Amino acid sequence: MNNPNLNDVKLSCRGLWKVYGADASRFFEDGDKSHDPAVLVSQMRDENYIPAAADVSFDVHTGEIFVIMGLSGSGKSTVVRCLSRLVEPTCGEILMDGENLLAKTNAELIEIRRHKMGMVFQNFGLLPHLTVHENIVLPLKLQGLSKEKCRSQVAYVIELVGLQGREESYPRELSGGQQQRVGIARSLAVEPELWFLDEPFSALDPLIRRQMQDEFLRIQQALKKSIVFITHDFLEALRLADRMMIMREGQVVQVGTPTDLVLNPADDYVAEFTSDVPLARVLVAGDIAQPRSQSVENFPRAKAATSIEALLSELVNHVDGIAIETEGGDIIGVVNAQGIVAALAKQT
């Protein structure tokens, strides 16, 4: 997991609505934000309007991977398109660094997208008649950067995504995973502060998808971007998310860490999402560390954020346990095999 700055909000979404239908803004003309969202949604549907996003609120912290997930039609893609104003919201606020994006002019939005936002979607969107280099350099040319700056920036992101030697290849000559790397490189070339990814790996084969998740985490470890990542795969969310939000029929059901959602689901809908997730994939050492009753000077050490799954192989050779420490090196307790078995037994 990353270490996002939870005190620093990069993006704030407040009371966001996207309603499809003629003159949908009339539902909000009185300016009263105290309306019960459930009542309003019911009224809209009775009148054949479609509330694709209904009173959605959340924050994305600096350096955080914030995952939005839900079934098809839950509204997750609509929300991310509203965040970038590729789709115009019907009502609400979207604040980036404290500035309301919904108050920006088209010209201001273009500049924000060119310089501060990166976007990657499921369909790679590569231009087939352009090479890898030409596809990646395109947004830099739109920024008006010099040839030298373009060249160095493209070289940097190509190395970052592992595409050295393929600069002059065309998209048709690349595998699906390589094409997605080009899309990621093109998005990163503008050095965005905020990065939107809408199911970027869902069209890939399982093995390639896993490799791309690894690459994504490696890139994030290096760049520390603020990221909104859309997926319908809970196991993918589990690997990537610092925090996540579950949506259903346009509304937010629950926001929390993956561990929060697995151990304390808000309702049966969230519980169903998480039912097949083994606790060993979710629990971390800090969750089950027991107070030490003996000296741990000779114990191996592991960070509190280490997954239980990762500790299992270590415990084979260290039956007395493993000392668990904070990022600062302070010992908070001990994890042993008995403690893990007790924790996992709760799921059974």
C-alpha positions in Angstrom: 0.0 0.0 0.0 1.0 3.6 -0.5 1.3 6.2 2.3 -1.1 9.0 1.1 -1.2 12.2 2.9 -4.6 11.9 4.6 -4.5 15.6 5.7 -4.1 16.8 2.1 -7.2 16.6 -0.1 -6.4 16.7 -3.7 -9.9 16.2 -5.1 -13.2 16.6 -3.3 -16.5 15.6 -4.8 -19.6 17.0 -3.0 -23.2 16.1 -3.6 -22.6 15.2 -7.2 -25.6 14.4 -9.4 -25.8 13.4 -13.1 -29.4 13.0 -14.2 -30.3 12.1 -17.8 -33.5 13.5 -19.1 -34.8 16.8 -20.5 -34.4 19.8 -18.2 -33.1 17.5 -15.3 -31.7 20.6 -13.5 -35.3 21.5 -12.5 -35.0 19.0 -9.7 -32.4 21.3 -8.0 -33.8 24.7 -8.9 -34.9 25.5 -5.3 -31.2 25.3 -4.2 -32.3 23.2 -1.1 -29.6 20.6 -0.6 -31.4 18.9 2.3 -33.6 16.8 0.0 -33.6 13.1 0.9 -31.6 11.6 -2.0 -33.6 8.3 -1.9 -36.9 10.3 -2.3 -35.4 12.4 -5.1 -34.2 9.3 -6.9 -37.6 7.7 -6.6 -39.3 10.8 -8.0 -36.9 11.0 -10.9 -37.4 7.4 -11.9 -41.2 7.8 -11.6 -40.8 10.6 -14.2 -38.6 8.5 -16.4 -35.4 10.3 -15.6 -32.2 8.4 -15.1 -30.1 9.3 -12.0 -26.7 7.9 -13.2 -25.0 9.5 -10.2 -27.0 10.4 -7.1 -25.6 12.6 -4.3 -22.1 11.2 -4.6 -19.5 12.6 -2.1 -15.9 11.5 -1.4 -12.4 12.9 -1.1 -9.2 11.8 -2.8 -6.0 12.5 -0.8 -2.6 13.5 -2.3 -0.7 10.3 -3.3 -3.7 8.1 -2.8 -5.1 5.3 -5.0 -8.9 5.7 -4.6 -10.8 2.9 -6.2 -14.4 3.2 -7.3 -16.2 -0.1 -8.0 -19.6 -1.5 -8.6 -21.5 -3.7 -11.0 -22.2 -2.6 -14.6 -24.6 0.4 -14.5 -23.7 1.3 -10.9 -22.5 4.8 -12.0 -18.8 4.5 -11.5 -17.8 5.5 -15.0 -20.3 8.3 -15.0 -18.7 9.7 -11.9 -15.1 9.6 -13.2 -16.3 11.4 -16.4 -18.0 14.0 -14.4 -14.8 14.6 -12.4 -13.0 15.5 -15.6 -16.1 17.2 -17.0 -16.1 14.9 -20.1 -19.7 14.6 -18.9 -21.3 17.7 -17.4 -22.8 17.1 -13.9 -26.3 18.2 -13.3 -25.6 19.4 -9.8 -22.9 19.4 -7.1 -19.3 20.5 -6.6 -16.0 19.1 -7.8 -13.0 20.8 -6.0 -9.4 20.3 -7.2 -6.9 22.0 -4.9 -9.9 23.9 -3.5 -11.0 25.3 -6.8 -14.5 24.3 -8.2 -14.0 22.7 -11.6 -17.6 23.2 -12.4 -17.0 27.0 -12.4 -14.2 26.8 -14.9 -14.6 28.0 -18.5 -14.0 25.6 -21.4 -10.7 27.3 -22.1 -9.6 26.9 -18.4 -10.7 23.2 -18.5 -8.6 22.5 -21.6 -5.6 23.9 -19.8 -6.3 21.8 -16.7 -6.7 18.7 -18.8 -3.5 19.4 -20.7 -1.4 20.1 -17.7 -2.9 18.6 -14.5 -5.1 15.6 -15.5 -4.2 12.3 -17.0 -6.8 9.8 -18.3 -6.6 6.1 -19.3 -9.6 4.1 -20.5 -10.4 0.5 -21.2 -10.1 1.1 -25.0 -6.6 2.2 -25.4 -7.5 5.1 -27.8 -4.2 4.8 -29.7 -4.0 6.4 -33.2 -3.2 3.5 -35.5 -1.3 5.5 -38.1 1.2 6.8 -35.4 4.1 5.1 -33.9 4.6 4.5 -30.1 6.7 7.7 -29.9 4.3 9.7 -32.0 1.3 8.6 -29.9 3.0 9.5 -26.7 4.4 12.9 -27.8 1.0 14.1 -29.1 -0.2 15.7 -25.8 3.2 17.3 -25.3 2.9 19.0 -28.7 -0.5 20.3 -27.7 1.1 21.8 -24.7 3.6 23.6 -27.0 6.7 22.1 -25.5 10.0 22.4 -27.3 11.3 19.4 -29.4 14.1 18.8 -26.9 11.7 18.7 -23.9 9.3 16.5 -25.8 12.1 14.1 -26.7 13.4 13.8 -23.1 9.9 13.4 -21.6 8.9 10.7 -24.1 12.1 8.9 -23.4 11.5 9.1 -19.7 7.9 7.7 -19.8 8.9 5.0 -22.3 11.5 3.7 -19.9 9.1 4.1 -17.0 6.6 1.7 -18.6 9.2 -0.7 -20.1 8.8 0.0 -23.8 12.4 0.7 -24.7 13.1 -0.5 -28.3 9.5 -0.2 -29.4 9.4 3.5 -30.0 9.0 3.1 -33.8 6.4 0.3 -33.6 2.8 0.9 -34.6 -0.1 -0.2 -32.4 -1.0 -3.2 -34.6 2.6 -4.5 -34.0 2.1 -4.5 -30.2 0.4 -6.9 -27.8 -2.6 -5.8 -25.8 -0.5 -5.3 -22.7 2.1 -3.2 -24.7 -0.7 -1.1 -26.2 -2.0 -0.4 -22.7 1.5 0.6 -21.6 1.5 3.2 -24.5 -1.8 4.6 -23.2 -0.4 4.8 -19.7 2.9 6.5 -21.0 0.9 9.0 -23.1 -1.2 9.9 -20.0 1.9 10.2 -17.8 3.8 12.3 -20.3 2.0 15.5 -19.3 3.0 14.8 -15.6 -0.6 15.0 -14.3 -1.3 15.8 -10.7 -4.5 13.8 -10.9 -4.8 10.6 -12.8 -8.1 8.9 -13.8 -8.1 5.3 -14.9 -11.4 3.6 -16.0 -11.1 -0.2 -16.1 -7.7 0.1 -17.9 -6.8 -3.6 -17.6 -10.2 -5.3 -18.0 -9.7 -6.1 -21.7 -6.4 -7.9 -21.0 -5.8 -11.6 -20.5 -5.5 -12.6 -16.7 -1.7 -13.0 -16.8 -1.1 -9.8 -18.7 -3.6 -8.0 -16.4 -1.6 -9.2 -13.3 1.6 -8.0 -14.9 0.1 -4.6 -15.6 -1.2 -4.3 -12.1 2.4 -4.9 -10.9 3.7 -2.3 -13.3 1.0 0.2 -12.2 2.0 -0.2 -8.5 5.7 0.2 -9.4 5.0 3.4 -11.3 2.8 4.7 -8.4 5.6 3.9 -5.9 7.9 6.1 -8.0 5.5 8.9 -8.9 3.0 9.1 -5.9 0.1 10.3 -8.1 -3.4 11.1 -6.8 -5.4 8.4 -8.6 -9.1 7.6 -9.2 -9.2 4.0 -10.5 -12.4 2.3 -11.7 -12.8 -1.4 -11.6 -15.5 -4.1 -11.2 -13.0 -6.6 -9.9 -12.7 -6.7 -6.1 -9.4 -8.7 -6.2 -7.9 -6.0 -8.4 -9.2 -3.3 -6.1 -7.7 -5.2 -3.2 -4.2 -5.2 -4.8 -4.3 -1.5 -5.7 -6.5 0.5 -3.4 -5.6 2.6 -0.4 -9.3 3.3 0.0 -12.3 2.3 -2.1 -15.9 3.3 -2.7 -18.7 0.8 -3.6 -21.5 2.1 -5.7 -25.0 0.8 -6.5 -27.5 2.3 -8.9 -25.7 5.6 -8.9 -25.4 5.9 -5.2 -22.5 5.5 -2.7 -23.0 2.4 -0.5 -19.7 2.4 1.5 -16.3 4.1 1.5 -13.3 2.7 3.4 -10.1 0.7 3.2 -10.4 -2.8 1.6 -10.0 -4.2 5.1 -12.9 -2.1 6.4 -15.2 -3.3 3.6 -14.3 -7.0 4.0 -14.5 -7.0 7.8 -17.4 -4.5 8.3 -19.6 -4.5 5.1 -22.3 -1.9 5.3 -25.0 -4.2 3.8 -25.5 -7.5 2.0 -24.5 -5.8 -1.3 -21.0 -5.1 -0.1 -20.8 -8.4 1.7 -21.5 -10.2 -1.6 -18.7 -8.3 -3.3 -16.3 -9.4 -0.6 -17.6 -12.9 0.2 -14.9 -14.7 -1.8 -12.0 -12.7 -0.5 -9.8 -14.8 1.9 -9.0 -12.9 5.1 -5.3 -13.7 4.6 -5.4 -11.4 1.6 -6.9 -8.5 3.6 -5.7 -8.7 7.2 -2.3 -7.0 7.9 0.1 -7.7 10.7 -1.0 -4.7 12.7 -4.6 -6.0 12.7 -3.7 -9.1 14.8 -0.5 -8.2 16.6 -0.6 -9.3 20.2 1.2 -7.5 23.1 4.7 -9.0 23.6 5.2 -11.1 26.7 8.9 -11.7 26.2 12.0 -10.1 24.6 11.8 -9.8 20.9 15.4 -8.8 20.4 16.1 -11.9 18.3 12.8 -12.0 16.5 12.6 -11.1 12.8 10.7 -7.9 12.1 7.9 -7.0 9.7 6.0 -3.7 9.2 2.5 -3.4 10.5 1.1 -3.0 6.9 2.5 -6.4 5.8 -0.2 -8.7 4.7 -0.9 -11.9 6.7 -0.4 -13.8 3.5 3.1 -12.5 3.2 3.9 -13.5 6.8 2.9 -17.2 6.5 6.2 -18.3 4.8 8.2 -16.5 7.4 6.4 -18.1 10.3 7.5 -21.6 9.0 11.0 -20.8 10.1 10.1 -18.6 13.1 7.6 -20.5 15.2 8.0 -18.1 18.2 6.6 -15.3 16.1 7.5 -12.1 14.2 7.9 -8.7 15.9 5.6 -6.1 14.2 6.8 -2.6 14.0 5.5 0.8 12.8 7.1 2.7 9.8 9.1 4.5 12.4 10.5 1.2 13.9 8.5 1.1 17.1 7.5 -2.5 18.1 3.7 -2.7 18.6 3.4 -6.5 19.2 4.0 -10.0 17.9 2.3 -12.2 15.3 2.6 -16.0 15.6 0.9 -18.9 13.8 -1.7 -19.3 16.5 -2.8 -15.7 16.2 -3.2 -16.0 12.5 -5.2 -19.2 12.8 -7.5 -17.5 15.4 -8.0 -14.5 13.1 -8.7 -16.6 10.0 -11.1 -18.8 12.0 -13.5 -15.9 12.3 -14.3 -16.1 8.6 -15.1 -19.8 8.9 
